[in-house]
Amino acid sequence: MKASELRAKDGAALEKEVGELLTKHFKLRMQKATQQLSNHSELGKTRRDIARAKTILAQKKKEAAK
C-alpha cells in the first residue's frame, strides 16, 4: 500500500488498516511455520506496510495534538 493512499485516510481508518495488516502478517507467519507459504516476500511487504501505516498514524496524532 502506498503512503499517499494511507495519508488520505482518517485516524480510525488507519487504526483499522493496522489491525488488518497485523492479522494478515500473523496468518502469513503461521503459513510459513507450517511450510504452506509459497511467496516468502509477502512477509517483508506486510511488515513494511505495517510500519508505514503506524508511522502515518503517529504523524496524524502528532498533528492533531498541536
Buried (B, 14 or more C-beta within 10 A) or exposed (E): BEEEEBEEBEEEEBBEBBEEBBEBBEEBBEBEEEEEBEEEEBBEBBBEBBEBBBEBBEEBEEEEEE
